[in-house]
Amino acid sequence: MSPDETLAESPARQAVGAARRLVVKVGSSSLTTTEGGLDHDRLAVLVDALAARVAAGSQLVLVSSGAIAAGIAPLGLRSRPRDLATQQAAASVGQQALAHAYAASFARYRFTVGQVLLTADDVVRRSHYRNARRTLNRLLTLGAVAVVNENDTVATSEIRFGDNDRLAALVAHLVDADALVLLSDVDALYDGDPRDGDASVVREVADAADLEGVSAGDTGASGLGTGGMASKVGAASVACSAGVPVLLTSAAQASSALGRADVGTAFASTGPQLSARRFWLAHAAGAQGLLRLDEGAVTAVVQRRRSLLTAGITGVEGSFEGGDVVELADPAGSVVARGVVAYDAAELPELIGRSSHELPPEQRREVIHADDLVPL
């Protein structure tokens, strides 16, 4: 049996190859020149591969970086700007160029493109999360190709996703994708820096144990993007933990990745498909505070999936209101769960450590109900 045949039999790769609804993320370095500006030839080759997959019957969401990089040359900038105002200005020019380029390229195959710009606020806020989910689902059912990008024209450091790899993982669950493909300028995950010459390819990742000893860099090599291999591995872990398998490879191998899926590194799904609400709680919502728990409460919440009561809380941190998302930490300080708290931060200090029968009737309720808790 050849290596390609062995790879093709990987369950994760089979899932990518058979996915009816697919999210594909492409990085800035795969779409732009080193001087800035779009590389239309490379974009057209990518669209060729994407269009072939759509023609074969898949619904496609493309999470595309490149807006800021695409605005560098038109604005006469020498390199990627570092200050927020210039980044936003570059994005306002680049997003227009990027959207036009995708629309024109997909039009060669008579496919309609819909652009969706998101900020982290759109997934942190539950109502925005539902709206984004509804819009993307409708675009796909209408037969359009959805192109998603972070809305860099208004995003600030406080509300940014950080990189489009994480955005792609969130979008994959947002649209109930069957698989996620991450395309960059590196052909696979290596156990070290591939530029050193002695690093080996990691072809399959079944669980966290397969990542032991793997050293992933923090930044991209081109200088045009913000995400390196570490962000891609992190995004893959988020997607896989929610039941979405991932294939990581280079944009140059997009045709193979979207065909036989026999290239790059495949990450197997490691958890069940979470409901939209539980995924939002675990990965999308922003935590407004932290509750410290004793061992008994950790066991009840994490292992027995019970509601959190006042008796098991040992400390309260942060400023939050009832209805906000908070993190739950064990006695060692490790975050073990997240949930929607029913009390304001100011109410809890005088209640913690006390059993329900010791409290006034109006305060005998769960601090976090089991239905609003997600163990991590």
ABEGO torsion letter per residue (X at the ends): XBAAAAAAABAAAAAAAABABBBBBBBAAAABBAAEEBBAAAAAAAAAAAAAAAAAGBBBBBBBBGAAAAAAAAAGBABBBABAAAAAAAAAAAAAAAAAAAAAAAAAAGBBBBBBBBBAAAAABAAAAAAAAAAAAAAAAAGBBBBBBBBAAABBAAABAGBAAAAAAAAAAAAGBABBBBBBABABBBABBAAAGABBBBABBABAAAABGBBBBABBAAGABABBAAAAAAAAAAAAAAGBBBBBBBAAAAAAAABAGABEBBBBBABBBBBAAAAAAAAABBBABBBBBBAAAAAAAAAAGBBBBAAABABBBEBBBBGBBBBBBBAAGBBABBBBBABBAAAAAAABGBBAAABBAAABBBABBAAABBBX
